[in-house]
């Protein structure tokens, strides 16, 4: 075989290897896995202009987060960059400060020191996890991802300190196994999950605060006794299709402040950082169980129509 033919054959084999990267599991390195930086500035993935900041949102929604692995002197050190689809795994990570030391002190927000979100790149699979922290600052949580492909891990937290600000750091996670691409679910104003129907009214607007109202019903009747979950009657996470820019929005009013009644309506105020498609994930608790309803919406376009209900998210978050 001459040299030119050998090079051509090698290139074709290499292309085939990358095309089946998720299917070969441990045979190749992680797919698009971030390497944790030792201090601020290393391996940083810059966010688009105007999109740096924390993830919690209220009436004045901060820019989307989760686009960077390090920010504000803190870095997300994902110790488990790859898992196998369909098999339980222990997801481990550490938040490090500018000197590379593991952070061991956090402010509690909505009953937790840190909220962990795992979402697939196609926004079909979603997990809201509650990891536990060891004394040395290492966080861990069980995870079982049903499909092979690329995922994004979001750590939403506020370090301890008088002037500390909320941060959402993101890192890439790969699940190996037979891979099949999926499309973003269609836009819809209704989601059905485990016997509940959740209807969305309102629309996200680029650069402008707007109200989103979600109404929960079951068997055709409004649910008026939603239970507080993590200090609120509902939690809403918005992820932008494409880069998975992250917004974590909370209800207008909290339990016990005299402004919120326990359902069936949960109201949020949010601002989309840009036009485009977003996937919304609502966690709500009723009869002692947490459910997740998912919607696809478009900011900068018409409000979601009355298309076919897309059902619940593939959450499996193990609340």
Secondary structure as UniProt FT lines:
FT   HELIX           3..19
FT   HELIX           21..27
FT   TURN            31..32
FT   TURN            40..43
FT   TURN            49..50
FT   STRAND          56..57
FT   STRAND          70..71
FT   TURN            72..73
FT   STRAND          74..78
FT   STRAND          82..84
FT   TURN            85..86
FT   STRAND          89..96
FT   TURN            98..99
FT   TURN            110..111
FT   STRAND          114..120
FT   TURN            121..122
FT   STRAND          125..129
FT   STRAND          132..133
FT   TURN            135..136
FT   STRAND          138..143
FT   STRAND          149..159
FT   TURN            162..163
FT   STRAND          166..176
FT   STRAND          190..193
FT   TURN            194..195
FT   STRAND          196..201
FT   STRAND          205..206
FT   STRAND          210..218
FT   TURN            219..220
FT   STRAND          221..222
FT   TURN            230..231
FT   STRAND          235..240
FT   TURN            241..243
FT   STRAND          246..251
FT   TURN            255..256
FT   STRAND          265..270
FT   STRAND          276..286
FT   TURN            287..288
FT   STRAND          289..299
//
